[in-house]
Every structure is written in structure tokens, then in C-alpha cells.
Amino acid sequence: MLGKVIVAVALGVVALVLVAGVYTLWLGGEASKSWSNRLMRIRVLAQFVAIVIIVIVFYVMRRH
């Protein structure tokens, strides 16, 4: 059960960062210049962490 919650939180973080990045692109102007690229890099890192978490949770669940 805890593994499912951790996976859900990781996926939620990825989704929130993605929405924030798309929103800053939509705003345009100065906000877009300073934040959109940074948020998309954070999203890639969050996706990597989420994938690692998913693999670990599946591995642990499979062993029990």
C-alpha cells in the first residue's frame, strides 16, 4: 500500500511540474524566458526519479 502511495506522489509531482512548465510557456514574456526551460529540466529529473521509484516498488512488491 505504501508503495502505491509513493508512486502516486511521484507521478503527481511530475504532472504538476509539467503543468507549471506549459503554463509559463503559455504566459510568454519574461516569465517564459526565465522559468519554462528550468521547469522542463526539473520535469525530466522528476520523471527519472519517478521511474526509479516505480522500478524499486515493483521489485520490492515482486519479492514479497
PDBQT receptor file of N, H, CA, C and O in Angstrom, charges set to zero:
ATOM      1  N   MET A   1       0.817  -1.198   0.000  1.00  0.00    +0.000 N 
ATOM      2  CA  MET A   1       0.000   0.000   0.000  1.00  0.00    +0.000 C 
ATOM      3  C   MET A   1       0.859   1.260   0.000  1.00  0.00    +0.000 C 
ATOM      4  O   MET A   1       0.578   2.211  -0.730  1.00  0.00    +0.000 OA
ATOM      5  N   LEU A   2       1.902   1.264   0.818  1.00  0.00    +0.000 N 
ATOM      6  H   LEU A   2       2.131   0.492   1.412  1.00  0.00    +0.000 HD
ATOM      7  CA  LEU A   2       2.788   2.424   0.882  1.00  0.00    +0.000 C 
ATOM      8  C   LEU A   2       3.469   2.665  -0.464  1.00  0.00    +0.000 C 
ATOM      9  O   LEU A   2       3.670   3.810  -0.869  1.00  0.00    +0.000 OA
ATOM     10  N   GLY A   3       3.822   1.577  -1.156  1.00  0.00    +0.000 N 
ATOM     11  H   GLY A   3       3.659   0.647  -0.828  1.00  0.00    +0.000 HD
ATOM     12  CA  GLY A   3       4.461   1.707  -2.464  1.00  0.00    +0.000 C 
ATOM     13  C   GLY A   3       3.563   2.407  -3.462  1.00  0.00    +0.000 C 
ATOM     14  O   GLY A   3       4.026   3.234  -4.248  1.00  0.00    +0.000 OA
ATOM     15  N   LYS A   4       2.276   2.079  -3.433  1.00  0.00    +0.000 N 
ATOM     16  H   LYS A   4       1.900   1.408  -2.794  1.00  0.00    +0.000 HD
ATOM     17  CA  LYS A   4       1.334   2.715  -4.359  1.00  0.00    +0.000 C 
ATOM     18  C   LYS A   4       1.210   4.206  -4.073  1.00  0.00    +0.000 C 
ATOM     19  O   LYS A   4       1.094   5.010  -4.998  1.00  0.00    +0.000 OA
ATOM     20  N   VAL A   5       1.233   4.571  -2.814  1.00  0.00    +0.000 N 
ATOM     21  H   VAL A   5       1.326   3.918  -2.062  1.00  0.00    +0.000 HD
ATOM     22  CA  VAL A   5       1.142   5.983  -2.435  1.00  0.00    +0.000 C 
ATOM     23  C   VAL A   5       2.389   6.733  -2.908  1.00  0.00    +0.000 C 
ATOM     24  O   VAL A   5       2.292   7.840  -3.437  1.00  0.00    +0.000 OA
ATOM     25  N   ILE A   6       3.553   6.123  -2.713  1.00  0.00    +0.000 N 
ATOM     26  H   ILE A   6       3.631   5.224  -2.284  1.00  0.00    +0.000 HD
ATOM     27  CA  ILE A   6       4.800   6.765  -3.134  1.00  0.00    +0.000 C 
ATOM     28  C   ILE A   6       4.833   6.957  -4.646  1.00  0.00    +0.000 C 
ATOM     29  O   ILE A   6       5.260   8.004  -5.132  1.00  0.00    +0.000 OA
ATOM     30  N   VAL A   7       4.383   5.947  -5.390  1.00  0.00    +0.000 N 
ATOM     31  H   VAL A   7       4.036   5.097  -4.995  1.00  0.00    +0.000 HD
ATOM     32  CA  VAL A   7       4.323   6.055  -6.855  1.00  0.00    +0.000 C 
ATOM     33  C   VAL A   7       3.342   7.151  -7.255  1.00  0.00    +0.000 C 
ATOM     34  O   VAL A   7       3.634   7.938  -8.156  1.00  0.00    +0.000 OA
ATOM     35  N   ALA A   8       2.191   7.215  -6.604  1.00  0.00    +0.000 N 
ATOM     36  H   ALA A   8       1.954   6.575  -5.873  1.00  0.00    +0.000 HD
ATOM     37  CA  ALA A   8       1.198   8.243  -6.923  1.00  0.00    +0.000 C 
ATOM     38  C   ALA A   8       1.737   9.642  -6.659  1.00  0.00    +0.000 C 
ATOM     39  O   ALA A   8       1.501  10.559  -7.444  1.00  0.00    +0.000 OA
ATOM     40  N   VAL A   9       2.454   9.805  -5.566  1.00  0.00    +0.000 N 
ATOM     41  H   VAL A   9       2.646   9.060  -4.928  1.00  0.00    +0.000 HD
ATOM     42  CA  VAL A   9       3.041  11.115  -5.248  1.00  0.00    +0.000 C 
ATOM     43  C   VAL A   9       4.097  11.487  -6.301  1.00  0.00    +0.000 C 
ATOM     44  O   VAL A   9       4.141  12.628  -6.759  1.00  0.00    +0.000 OA
ATOM     45  N   ALA A  10       4.934  10.535  -6.675  1.00  0.00    +0.000 N 
ATOM     46  H   ALA A  10       4.898   9.608  -6.303  1.00  0.00    +0.000 HD
ATOM     47  CA  ALA A  10       5.963  10.809  -7.682  1.00  0.00    +0.000 C 
ATOM     48  C   ALA A  10       5.333  11.217  -9.008  1.00  0.00    +0.000 C 
ATOM     49  O   ALA A  10       5.794  12.163  -9.647  1.00  0.00    +0.000 OA
ATOM     50  N   LEU A  11       4.289  10.515  -9.425  1.00  0.00    +0.000 N 
ATOM     51  H   LEU A  11       3.915   9.747  -8.905  1.00  0.00    +0.000 HD
ATOM     52  CA  LEU A  11       3.608  10.865 -10.670  1.00  0.00    +0.000 C 
ATOM     53  C   LEU A  11       2.895  12.205 -10.562  1.00  0.00    +0.000 C 
ATOM     54  O   LEU A  11       2.831  12.959 -11.532  1.00  0.00    +0.000 OA
ATOM     55  N   GLY A  12       2.362  12.498  -9.386  1.00  0.00    +0.000 N 
ATOM     56  H   GLY A  12       2.414  11.885  -8.598  1.00  0.00    +0.000 HD
ATOM     57  CA  GLY A  12       1.724  13.798  -9.173  1.00  0.00    +0.000 C 
ATOM     58  C   GLY A  12       2.709  14.946  -9.287  1.00  0.00    +0.000 C 
ATOM     59  O   GLY A  12       2.390  15.991  -9.855  1.00  0.00    +0.000 OA
ATOM     60  N   VAL A  13       3.903  14.754  -8.748  1.00  0.00    +0.000 N 
ATOM     61  H   VAL A  13       4.161  13.906  -8.287  1.00  0.00    +0.000 HD
ATOM     62  CA  VAL A  13       4.938  15.785  -8.846  1.00  0.00    +0.000 C 
ATOM     63  C   VAL A  13       5.301  16.027 -10.305  1.00  0.00    +0.000 C 
ATOM     64  O   VAL A  13       5.444  17.173 -10.731  1.00  0.00    +0.000 OA
ATOM     65  N   VAL A  14       5.450  14.954 -11.069  1.00  0.00    +0.000 N 
ATOM     66  H   VAL A  14       5.335  14.022 -10.724  1.00  0.00    +0.000 HD
ATOM     67  CA  VAL A  14       5.773  15.097 -12.497  1.00  0.00    +0.000 C 
ATOM     68  C   VAL A  14       4.661  15.866 -13.205  1.00  0.00    +0.000 C 
ATOM     69  O   VAL A  14       4.936  16.766 -13.999  1.00  0.00    +0.000 OA
ATOM     70  N   ALA A  15       3.412  15.516 -12.921  1.00  0.00    +0.000 N 
ATOM     71  H   ALA A  15       3.189  14.785 -12.276  1.00  0.00    +0.000 HD
ATOM     72  CA  ALA A  15       2.291  16.190 -13.570  1.00  0.00    +0.000 C 
ATOM     73  C   ALA A  15       2.232  17.676 -13.200  1.00  0.00    +0.000 C 
ATOM     74  O   ALA A  15       1.978  18.521 -14.059  1.00  0.00    +0.000 OA
ATOM     75  N   LEU A  16       2.464  17.991 -11.932  1.00  0.00    +0.000 N 
ATOM     76  H   LEU A  16       2.670  17.304 -11.234  1.00  0.00    +0.000 HD
ATOM     77  CA  LEU A  16       2.429  19.392 -11.505  1.00  0.00    +0.000 C 
ATOM     78  C   LEU A  16       3.531  20.217 -12.163  1.00  0.00    +0.000 C 
ATOM     79  O   LEU A  16       3.295  21.347 -12.590  1.00  0.00    +0.000 OA
ATOM     80  N   VAL A  17       4.724  19.654 -12.245  1.00  0.00    +0.000 N 
ATOM     81  H   VAL A  17       4.916  18.735 -11.898  1.00  0.00    +0.000 HD
ATOM     82  CA  VAL A  17       5.825  20.376 -12.875  1.00  0.00    +0.000 C 
ATOM     83  C   VAL A  17       5.547  20.555 -14.369  1.00  0.00    +0.000 C 
ATOM     84  O   VAL A  17       5.848  21.605 -14.936  1.00  0.00    +0.000 OA
ATOM     85  N   LEU A  18       4.973  19.531 -15.004  1.00  0.00    +0.000 N 
ATOM     86  H   LEU A  18       4.728  18.678 -14.543  1.00  0.00    +0.000 HD
ATOM     87  CA  LEU A  18       4.623  19.648 -16.419  1.00  0.00    +0.000 C 
ATOM     88  C   LEU A  18       3.595  20.743 -16.642  1.00  0.00    +0.000 C 
ATOM     89  O   LEU A  18       3.747  21.557 -17.553  1.00  0.00    +0.000 OA
ATOM     90  N   VAL A  19       2.554  20.774 -15.828  1.00  0.00    +0.000 N 
ATOM     91  H   VAL A  19       2.431  20.113 -15.088  1.00  0.00    +0.000 HD
ATOM     92  CA  VAL A  19       1.517  21.808 -15.967  1.00  0.00    +0.000 C 
ATOM     93  C   VAL A  19       2.109  23.195 -15.728  1.00  0.00    +0.000 C 
ATOM     94  O   VAL A  19       1.782  24.138 -16.448  1.00  0.00    +0.000 OA
ATOM     95  N   ALA A  20       2.976  23.326 -14.724  1.00  0.00    +0.000 N 
ATOM     96  H   ALA A  20       3.241  22.559 -14.140  1.00  0.00    +0.000 HD
ATOM     97  CA  ALA A  20       3.608  24.622 -14.454  1.00  0.00    +0.000 C 
ATOM     98  C   ALA A  20       4.473  25.059 -15.631  1.00  0.00    +0.000 C 
ATOM     99  O   ALA A  20       4.474  26.237 -15.989  1.00  0.00    +0.000 OA
ATOM    100  N   GLY A  21       5.201  24.138 -16.232  1.00  0.00    +0.000 N 
ATOM    101  H   GLY A  21       5.200  23.181 -15.941  1.00  0.00    +0.000 HD
ATOM    102  CA  GLY A  21       6.041  24.475 -17.377  1.00  0.00    +0.000 C 
ATOM    103  C   GLY A  21       5.237  24.897 -18.590  1.00  0.00    +0.000 C 
ATOM    104  O   GLY A  21       5.588  25.863 -19.269  1.00  0.00    +0.000 OA
ATOM    105  N   VAL A  22       4.160  24.178 -18.865  1.00  0.00    +0.000 N 
ATOM    106  H   VAL A  22       3.875  23.394 -18.314  1.00  0.00    +0.000 HD
ATOM    107  CA  VAL A  22       3.302  24.534 -20.001  1.00  0.00    +0.000 C 
ATOM    108  C   VAL A  22       2.622  25.876 -19.741  1.00  0.00    +0.000 C 
ATOM    109  O   VAL A  22       2.462  26.680 -20.659  1.00  0.00    +0.000 OA
ATOM    110  N   TYR A  23       2.223  26.118 -18.499  1.00  0.00    +0.000 N 
ATOM    111  H   TYR A  23       2.353  25.465 -17.753  1.00  0.00    +0.000 HD
ATOM    112  CA  TYR A  23       1.587  27.388 -18.163  1.00  0.00    +0.000 C 
ATOM    113  C   TYR A  23       2.537  28.569 -18.372  1.00  0.00    +0.000 C 
ATOM    114  O   TYR A  23       2.130  29.608 -18.891  1.00  0.00    +0.000 OA
ATOM    115  N   THR A  24       3.800  28.414 -17.971  1.00  0.00    +0.000 N 
ATOM    116  H   THR A  24       4.132  27.570 -17.550  1.00  0.00    +0.000 HD
ATOM    117  CA  THR A  24       4.744  29.511 -18.179  1.00  0.00    +0.000 C 
ATOM    118  C   THR A  24       5.015  29.731 -19.661  1.00  0.00    +0.000 C 
ATOM    119  O   THR A  24       5.229  30.863 -20.094  1.00  0.00    +0.000 OA
ATOM    120  N   LEU A  25       5.008  28.642 -20.446  1.00  0.00    +0.000 N 
ATOM    121  H   LEU A  25       4.834  27.722 -20.094  1.00  0.00    +0.000 HD
ATOM    122  CA  LEU A  25       5.147  28.820 -21.895  1.00  0.00    +0.000 C 
ATOM    123  C   LEU A  25       3.955  29.582 -22.460  1.00  0.00    +0.000 C 
ATOM    124  O   LEU A  25       4.112  30.430 -23.338  1.00  0.00    +0.000 OA
ATOM    125  N   TRP A  26       2.772  29.279 -21.958  1.00  0.00    +0.000 N 
ATOM    126  H   TRP A  26       2.645  28.589 -21.244  1.00  0.00    +0.000 HD
ATOM    127  CA  TRP A  26       1.554  29.930 -22.421  1.00  0.00    +0.000 C 
ATOM    128  C   TRP A  26       1.557  31.412 -22.050  1.00  0.00    +0.000 C 
ATOM    129  O   TRP A  26       1.081  32.247 -22.819  1.00  0.00    +0.000 OA
ATOM    130  N   LEU A  27       2.098  31.741 -20.858  1.00  0.00    +0.000 N 
ATOM    131  H   LEU A  27       2.484  31.062 -20.233  1.00  0.00    +0.000 HD
ATOM    132  CA  LEU A  27       2.155  33.142 -20.438  1.00  0.00    +0.000 C 
ATOM    133  C   LEU A  27       3.031  33.970 -21.367  1.00  0.00    +0.000 C 
ATOM    134  O   LEU A  27       2.693  35.100 -21.719  1.00  0.00    +0.000 OA
ATOM    135  N   GLY A  28       4.154  33.396 -21.754  1.00  0.00    +0.000 N 
ATOM    136  H   GLY A  28       4.429  32.478 -21.468  1.00  0.00    +0.000 HD
ATOM    137  CA  GLY A  28       5.081  34.123 -22.602  1.00  0.00    +0.000 C 
ATOM    138  C   GLY A  28       5.790  35.214 -21.818  1.00  0.00    +0.000 C 
ATOM    139  O   GLY A  28       5.714  35.268 -20.591  1.00  0.00    +0.000 OA
ATOM    140  N   GLY A  29       6.468  36.064 -22.530  1.00  0.00    +0.000 N 
ATOM    141  H   GLY A  29       6.530  36.021 -23.527  1.00  0.00    +0.000 HD
ATOM    142  CA  GLY A  29       7.142  37.208 -21.922  1.00  0.00    +0.000 C 
ATOM    143  C   GLY A  29       8.301  36.820 -21.024  1.00  0.00    +0.000 C 
ATOM    144  O   GLY A  29       8.982  35.821 -21.254  1.00  0.00    +0.000 OA
ATOM    145  N   GLU A  30       8.510  37.623 -20.004  1.00  0.00    +0.000 N 
ATOM    146  H   GLU A  30       7.957  38.435 -19.817  1.00  0.00    +0.000 HD
ATOM    147  CA  GLU A  30       9.650  37.450 -19.094  1.00  0.00    +0.000 C 
ATOM    148  C   GLU A  30       9.550  36.158 -18.279  1.00  0.00    +0.000 C 
ATOM    149  O   GLU A  30      10.555  35.491 -18.036  1.00  0.00    +0.000 OA
ATOM    150  N   ALA A  31       8.332  35.813 -17.861  1.00  0.00    +0.000 N 
ATOM    151  H   ALA A  31       7.515  36.355 -18.059  1.00  0.00    +0.000 HD
ATOM    152  CA  ALA A  31       8.152  34.578 -17.087  1.00  0.00    +0.000 C 
ATOM    153  C   ALA A  31       8.562  33.365 -17.902  1.00  0.00    +0.000 C 
ATOM    154  O   ALA A  31       9.193  32.444 -17.384  1.00  0.00    +0.000 OA
ATOM    155  N   SER A  32       8.207  33.367 -19.161  1.00  0.00    +0.000 N 
ATOM    156  H   SER A  32       7.695  34.115 -19.581  1.00  0.00    +0.000 HD
ATOM    157  CA  SER A  32       8.555  32.247 -20.023  1.00  0.00    +0.000 C 
ATOM    158  C   SER A  32      10.058  32.140 -20.218  1.00  0.00    +0.000 C 
ATOM    159  O   SER A  32      10.618  31.043 -20.203  1.00  0.00    +0.000 OA
ATOM    160  N   LYS A  33      10.700  33.270 -20.399  1.00  0.00    +0.000 N 
ATOM    161  H   LYS A  33      10.245  34.161 -20.412  1.00  0.00    +0.000 HD
ATOM    162  CA  LYS A  33      12.147  33.270 -20.618  1.00  0.00    +0.000 C 
ATOM    163  C   LYS A  33      12.902  32.726 -19.415  1.00  0.00    +0.000 C 
ATOM    164  O   LYS A  33      13.877  31.992 -19.573  1.00  0.00    +0.000 OA
ATOM    165  N   SER A  34      12.464  33.078 -18.227  1.00  0.00    +0.000 N 
ATOM    166  H   SER A  34      11.672  33.675 -18.098  1.00  0.00    +0.000 HD
ATOM    167  CA  SER A  34      13.233  32.714 -17.042  1.00  0.00    +0.000 C 
ATOM    168  C   SER A  34      12.827  31.373 -16.434  1.00  0.00    +0.000 C 
ATOM    169  O   SER A  34      13.632  30.758 -15.735  1.00  0.00    +0.000 OA
ATOM    170  N   TRP A  35      11.598  30.899 -16.679  1.00  0.00    +0.000 N 
ATOM    171  H   TRP A  35      10.944  31.398 -17.246  1.00  0.00    +0.000 HD
ATOM    172  CA  TRP A  35      11.127  29.713 -15.962  1.00  0.00    +0.000 C 
ATOM    173  C   TRP A  35      10.825  28.495 -16.813  1.00  0.00    +0.000 C 
ATOM    174  O   TRP A  35      10.991  27.376 -16.327  1.00  0.00    +0.000 OA
ATOM    175  N   SER A  36      10.394  28.647 -18.050  1.00  0.00    +0.000 N 
ATOM    176  H   SER A  36      10.259  29.556 -18.444  1.00  0.00    +0.000 HD
ATOM    177  CA  SER A  36       9.907  27.490 -18.801  1.00  0.00    +0.000 C 
ATOM    178  C   SER A  36      10.999  26.442 -19.007  1.00  0.00    +0.000 C 
ATOM    179  O   SER A  36      10.749  25.255 -18.794  1.00  0.00    +0.000 OA
ATOM    180  N   ASN A  37      12.178  26.839 -19.408  1.00  0.00    +0.000 N 
ATOM    181  H   ASN A  37      12.381  27.803 -19.581  1.00  0.00    +0.000 HD
ATOM    182  CA  ASN A  37      13.264  25.887 -19.632  1.00  0.00    +0.000 C 
ATOM    183  C   ASN A  37      13.688  25.235 -18.318  1.00  0.00    +0.000 C 
ATOM    184  O   ASN A  37      13.950  24.033 -18.276  1.00  0.00    +0.000 OA
ATOM    185  N   ARG A  38      13.756  26.018 -17.259  1.00  0.00    +0.000 N 
ATOM    186  H   ARG A  38      13.544  26.994 -17.294  1.00  0.00    +0.000 HD
ATOM    187  CA  ARG A  38      14.129  25.491 -15.944  1.00  0.00    +0.000 C 
ATOM    188  C   ARG A  38      13.108  24.459 -15.462  1.00  0.00    +0.000 C 
ATOM    189  O   ARG A  38      13.486  23.411 -14.939  1.00  0.00    +0.000 OA
ATOM    190  N   LEU A  39      11.818  24.753 -15.636  1.00  0.00    +0.000 N 
ATOM    191  H   LEU A  39      11.511  25.605 -16.061  1.00  0.00    +0.000 HD
ATOM    192  CA  LEU A  39      10.778  23.823 -15.210  1.00  0.00    +0.000 C 
ATOM    193  C   LEU A  39      10.798  22.538 -16.033  1.00  0.00    +0.000 C 
ATOM    194  O   LEU A  39      10.540  21.463 -15.492  1.00  0.00    +0.000 OA
ATOM    195  N   MET A  40      11.094  22.624 -17.307  1.00  0.00    +0.000 N 
ATOM    196  H   MET A  40      11.304  23.498 -17.746  1.00  0.00    +0.000 HD
ATOM    197  CA  MET A  40      11.152  21.421 -18.129  1.00  0.00    +0.000 C 
ATOM    198  C   MET A  40      12.352  20.552 -17.748  1.00  0.00    +0.000 C 
ATOM    199  O   MET A  40      12.272  19.326 -17.823  1.00  0.00    +0.000 OA
ATOM    200  N   ARG A  41      13.451  21.168 -17.343  1.00  0.00    +0.000 N 
ATOM    201  H   ARG A  41      13.516  22.164 -17.282  1.00  0.00    +0.000 HD
ATOM    202  CA  ARG A  41      14.590  20.382 -16.850  1.00  0.00    +0.000 C 
ATOM    203  C   ARG A  41      14.249  19.707 -15.524  1.00  0.00    +0.000 C 
ATOM    204  O   ARG A  41      14.632  18.559 -15.294  1.00  0.00    +0.000 OA
ATOM    205  N   ILE A  42      13.538  20.409 -14.662  1.00  0.00    +0.000 N 
ATOM    206  H   ILE A  42      13.228  21.341 -14.849  1.00  0.00    +0.000 HD
ATOM    207  CA  ILE A  42      13.090  19.819 -13.399  1.00  0.00    +0.000 C 
ATOM    208  C   ILE A  42      12.139  18.660 -13.685  1.00  0.00    +0.000 C 
ATOM    209  O   ILE A  42      12.173  17.643 -12.992  1.00  0.00    +0.000 OA
ATOM    210  N   ARG A  43      11.285  18.809 -14.711  1.00  0.00    +0.000 N 
ATOM    211  H   ARG A  43      11.258  19.635 -15.274  1.00  0.00    +0.000 HD
ATOM    212  CA  ARG A  43      10.360  17.743 -15.077  1.00  0.00    +0.000 C 
ATOM    213  C   ARG A  43      11.095  16.486 -15.510  1.00  0.00    +0.000 C 
ATOM    214  O   ARG A  43      10.721  15.379 -15.123  1.00  0.00    +0.000 OA
ATOM    215  N   VAL A  44      12.138  16.653 -16.312  1.00  0.00    +0.000 N 
ATOM    216  H   VAL A  44      12.442  17.553 -16.626  1.00  0.00    +0.000 HD
ATOM    217  CA  VAL A  44      12.916  15.499 -16.750  1.00  0.00    +0.000 C 
ATOM    218  C   VAL A  44      13.546  14.797 -15.544  1.00  0.00    +0.000 C 
ATOM    219  O   VAL A  44      13.544  13.568 -15.468  1.00  0.00    +0.000 OA
ATOM    220  N   LEU A  45      14.074  15.563 -14.620  1.00  0.00    +0.000 N 
ATOM    221  H   LEU A  45      14.076  16.561 -14.681  1.00  0.00    +0.000 HD
ATOM    222  CA  LEU A  45      14.647  14.977 -13.406  1.00  0.00    +0.000 C 
ATOM    223  C   LEU A  45      13.566  14.276 -12.583  1.00  0.00    +0.000 C 
ATOM    224  O   LEU A  45      13.792  13.183 -12.065  1.00  0.00    +0.000 OA
ATOM    225  N   ALA A  46      12.398  14.900 -12.463  1.00  0.00    +0.000 N 
ATOM    226  H   ALA A  46      12.215  15.788 -12.884  1.00  0.00    +0.000 HD
ATOM    227  CA  ALA A  46      11.297  14.292 -11.707  1.00  0.00    +0.000 C 
ATOM    228  C   ALA A  46      10.825  13.006 -12.385  1.00  0.00    +0.000 C 
ATOM    229  O   ALA A  46      10.477  12.044 -11.701  1.00  0.00    +0.000 OA
ATOM    230  N   GLN A  47      10.808  12.977 -13.706  1.00  0.00    +0.000 N 
ATOM    231  H   GLN A  47      11.091  13.759 -14.262  1.00  0.00    +0.000 HD
ATOM    232  CA  GLN A  47      10.437  11.753 -14.412  1.00  0.00    +0.000 C 
ATOM    233  C   GLN A  47      11.439  10.643 -14.140  1.00  0.00    +0.000 C 
ATOM    234  O   GLN A  47      11.049   9.495 -13.928  1.00  0.00    +0.000 OA
ATOM    235  N   PHE A  48      12.712  10.969 -14.144  1.00  0.00    +0.000 N 
ATOM    236  H   PHE A  48      13.028  11.902 -14.316  1.00  0.00    +0.000 HD
ATOM    237  CA  PHE A  48      13.742   9.972 -13.856  1.00  0.00    +0.000 C 
ATOM    238  C   PHE A  48      13.557   9.406 -12.452  1.00  0.00    +0.000 C 
ATOM    239  O   PHE A  48      13.606   8.193 -12.252  1.00  0.00    +0.000 OA
ATOM    240  N   VAL A  49      13.347  10.289 -11.489  1.00  0.00    +0.000 N 
ATOM    241  H   VAL A  49      13.308  11.275 -11.652  1.00  0.00    +0.000 HD
ATOM    242  CA  VAL A  49      13.150   9.845 -10.106  1.00  0.00    +0.000 C 
ATOM    243  C   VAL A  49      11.894   8.988 -10.010  1.00  0.00    +0.000 C 
ATOM    244  O   VAL A  49      11.898   7.972  -9.316  1.00  0.00    +0.000 OA
ATOM    245  N   ALA A  50      10.821   9.376 -10.691  1.00  0.00    +0.000 N 
ATOM    246  H   ALA A  50      10.818  10.202 -11.255  1.00  0.00    +0.000 HD
ATOM    247  CA  ALA A  50       9.574   8.606 -10.659  1.00  0.00    +0.000 C 
ATOM    248  C   ALA A  50       9.778   7.217 -11.249  1.00  0.00    +0.000 C 
ATOM    249  O   ALA A  50       9.258   6.238 -10.715  1.00  0.00    +0.000 OA
ATOM    250  N   ILE A  51      10.523   7.118 -12.337  1.00  0.00    +0.000 N 
ATOM    251  H   ILE A  51      10.945   7.913 -12.772  1.00  0.00    +0.000 HD
ATOM    252  CA  ILE A  51      10.785   5.815 -12.941  1.00  0.00    +0.000 C 
ATOM    253  C   ILE A  51      11.602   4.940 -12.004  1.00  0.00    +0.000 C 
ATOM    254  O   ILE A  51      11.327   3.748 -11.870  1.00  0.00    +0.000 OA
ATOM    255  N   VAL A  52      12.604   5.521 -11.355  1.00  0.00    +0.000 N 
ATOM    256  H   VAL A  52      12.828   6.489 -11.463  1.00  0.00    +0.000 HD
ATOM    257  CA  VAL A  52      13.408   4.758 -10.394  1.00  0.00    +0.000 C 
ATOM    258  C   VAL A  52      12.528   4.274  -9.242  1.00  0.00    +0.000 C 
ATOM    259  O   VAL A  52      12.643   3.126  -8.813  1.00  0.00    +0.000 OA
ATOM    260  N   ILE A  53      11.661   5.135  -8.747  1.00  0.00    +0.000 N 
ATOM    261  H   ILE A  53      11.568   6.068  -9.095  1.00  0.00    +0.000 HD
ATOM    262  CA  ILE A  53      10.756   4.756  -7.658  1.00  0.00    +0.000 C 
ATOM    263  C   ILE A  53       9.829   3.622  -8.101  1.00  0.00    +0.000 C 
ATOM    264  O   ILE A  53       9.618   2.666  -7.354  1.00  0.00    +0.000 OA
ATOM    265  N   ILE A  54       9.279   3.724  -9.304  1.00  0.00    +0.000 N 
ATOM    266  H   ILE A  54       9.450   4.500  -9.910  1.00  0.00    +0.000 HD
ATOM    267  CA  ILE A  54       8.389   2.682  -9.815  1.00  0.00    +0.000 C 
ATOM    268  C   ILE A  54       9.114   1.347  -9.920  1.00  0.00    +0.000 C 
ATOM    269  O   ILE A  54       8.573   0.316  -9.520  1.00  0.00    +0.000 OA
ATOM    270  N   VAL A  55      10.320   1.356 -10.448  1.00  0.00    +0.000 N 
ATOM    271  H   VAL A  55      10.759   2.193 -10.773  1.00  0.00    +0.000 HD
ATOM    272  CA  VAL A  55      11.095   0.119 -10.584  1.00  0.00    +0.000 C 
ATOM    273  C   VAL A  55      11.384  -0.482  -9.210  1.00  0.00    +0.000 C 
ATOM    274  O   VAL A  55      11.252  -1.692  -9.023  1.00  0.00    +0.000 OA
ATOM    275  N   ILE A  56      11.772   0.343  -8.261  1.00  0.00    +0.000 N 
ATOM    276  H   ILE A  56      11.879   1.326  -8.413  1.00  0.00    +0.000 HD
ATOM    277  CA  ILE A  56      12.064  -0.158  -6.906  1.00  0.00    +0.000 C 
ATOM    278  C   ILE A  56      10.810  -0.737  -6.263  1.00  0.00    +0.000 C 
ATOM    279  O   ILE A  56      10.865  -1.806  -5.656  1.00  0.00    +0.000 OA
ATOM    280  N   VAL A  57       9.671  -0.040  -6.390  1.00  0.00    +0.000 N 
ATOM    281  H   VAL A  57       9.626   0.829  -6.883  1.00  0.00    +0.000 HD
ATOM    282  CA  VAL A  57       8.426  -0.526  -5.793  1.00  0.00    +0.000 C 
ATOM    283  C   VAL A  57       8.015  -1.852  -6.428  1.00  0.00    +0.000 C 
ATOM    284  O   VAL A  57       7.622  -2.775  -5.715  1.00  0.00    +0.000 OA
ATOM    285  N   PHE A  58       8.099  -1.964  -7.750  1.00  0.00    +0.000 N 
ATOM    286  H   PHE A  58       8.419  -1.215  -8.329  1.00  0.00    +0.000 HD
ATOM    287  CA  PHE A  58       7.756  -3.223  -8.400  1.00  0.00    +0.000 C 
ATOM    288  C   PHE A  58       8.686  -4.345  -7.970  1.00  0.00    +0.000 C 
ATOM    289  O   PHE A  58       8.242  -5.475  -7.768  1.00  0.00    +0.000 OA
ATOM    290  N   TYR A  59       9.962  -4.048  -7.828  1.00  0.00    +0.000 N 
ATOM    291  H   TYR A  59      10.322  -3.129  -7.992  1.00  0.00    +0.000 HD
ATOM    292  CA  TYR A  59      10.923  -5.052  -7.397  1.00  0.00    +0.000 C 
ATOM    293  C   TYR A  59      10.607  -5.539  -5.984  1.00  0.00    +0.000 C 
ATOM    294  O   TYR A  59      10.612  -6.740  -5.715  1.00  0.00    +0.000 OA
ATOM    295  N   VAL A  60      10.334  -4.598  -5.093  1.00  0.00    +0.000 N 
ATOM    296  H   VAL A  60      10.329  -3.622  -5.311  1.00  0.00    +0.000 HD
ATOM    297  CA  VAL A  60      10.032  -4.963  -3.706  1.00  0.00    +0.000 C 
ATOM    298  C   VAL A  60       8.718  -5.734  -3.622  1.00  0.00    +0.000 C 
ATOM    299  O   VAL A  60       8.623  -6.717  -2.887  1.00  0.00    +0.000 OA
ATOM    300  N   MET A  61       7.707  -5.296  -4.366  1.00  0.00    +0.000 N 
ATOM    301  H   MET A  61       7.784  -4.497  -4.963  1.00  0.00    +0.000 HD
ATOM    302  CA  MET A  61       6.420  -5.988  -4.334  1.00  0.00    +0.000 C 
ATOM    303  C   MET A  61       6.531  -7.405  -4.900  1.00  0.00    +0.000 C 
ATOM    304  O   MET A  61       5.868  -8.326  -4.423  1.00  0.00    +0.000 OA
ATOM    305  N   ARG A  62       7.353  -7.565  -5.896  1.00  0.00    +0.000 N 
ATOM    306  H   ARG A  62       7.891  -6.816  -6.283  1.00  0.00    +0.000 HD
ATOM    307  CA  ARG A  62       7.513  -8.874  -6.532  1.00  0.00    +0.000 C 
ATOM    308  C   ARG A  62       8.222  -9.854  -5.602  1.00  0.00    +0.000 C 
ATOM    309  O   ARG A  62       7.955 -11.054  -5.649  1.00  0.00    +0.000 OA
ATOM    310  N   ARG A  63       9.123  -9.353  -4.756  1.00  0.00    +0.000 N 
ATOM    311  H   ARG A  63       9.340  -8.377  -4.718  1.00  0.00    +0.000 HD
ATOM    312  CA  ARG A  63       9.882 -10.212  -3.857  1.00  0.00    +0.000 C 
ATOM    313  C   ARG A  63       9.064 -10.670  -2.656  1.00  0.00    +0.000 C 
ATOM    314  O   ARG A  63       9.436 -11.634  -1.988  1.00  0.00    +0.000 OA
ATOM    315  N   HIS A  64       7.966  -9.996  -2.378  1.00  0.00    +0.000 N 
ATOM    316  H   HIS A  64       7.664  -9.213  -2.921  1.00  0.00    +0.000 HD
ATOM    317  CA  HIS A  64       7.161 -10.370  -1.207  1.00  0.00    +0.000 C 
ATOM    318  C   HIS A  64       5.956 -11.144  -1.597  1.00  0.00    +0.000 C 
ATOM    319  O   HIS A  64       5.169 -11.538  -0.736  1.00  0.00    +0.000 OA
TER     320      HIS A  64
